[in-house]
Amino acid sequence: MPIYEYRCASCQTVFDVLQKMSDPAPSECPKCAHPQISRCVTAPSFRLAGSGWYETDFKKAGDHQRNLAGDSERSVGGSSDKTVVAPAKTDTAPAAPAATAAKTD
């Protein structure tokens, strides 16, 4: 069951209520008995992120190594080892000095 957070409009007391989604909201503040309270919007205390929770919970029998988080560098079922090929080394002789043209006066 979800836990809802409420705030009293009169005394500004914040309190939590464990209730079903179909249950009516509390009618008064537990501290001052003021009838005007409102539900606060809060962030959940957990986050479903990463690649593990979805893959392990909803994986089909044929899906062996599919990364549903979108890692584009790895291919499906491929190896993560990368081979680096160095360019071939060529021995070249130093360039011959350019012939100078004869000076004419």
Steps between C-alpha positions, in 0.01 A plus 500: 500500500625848422595754763354844436627824651252768609543858627263689727402847373466638852805377699718391201551156658616237250385143566505167316206265451527138385185441296362333189462704184123459527481617865370852562745767609515578873241756601694692767848570634605257774672781695254792492184335353477765227289367211703651214792273402662439163701217351863584427681384188824324594768308313515121538767359727641268233601526138474233232810577296778304342508191290430229756149543629316481168716228347462262788131562566354496150745301290366252245651154452669598168660819630840395629725806483288791394573820685174690526661810648642592158874440518575560132868404506441134578335282242253227581695188592825660384830511673600810688870452414625749245799435276717798420697478176809722477582644158783329317839662551678605182866590478556785261824663412529870570401709204785608275576872513337685219732607221558870504475690178811681383494870564534726204611860536 
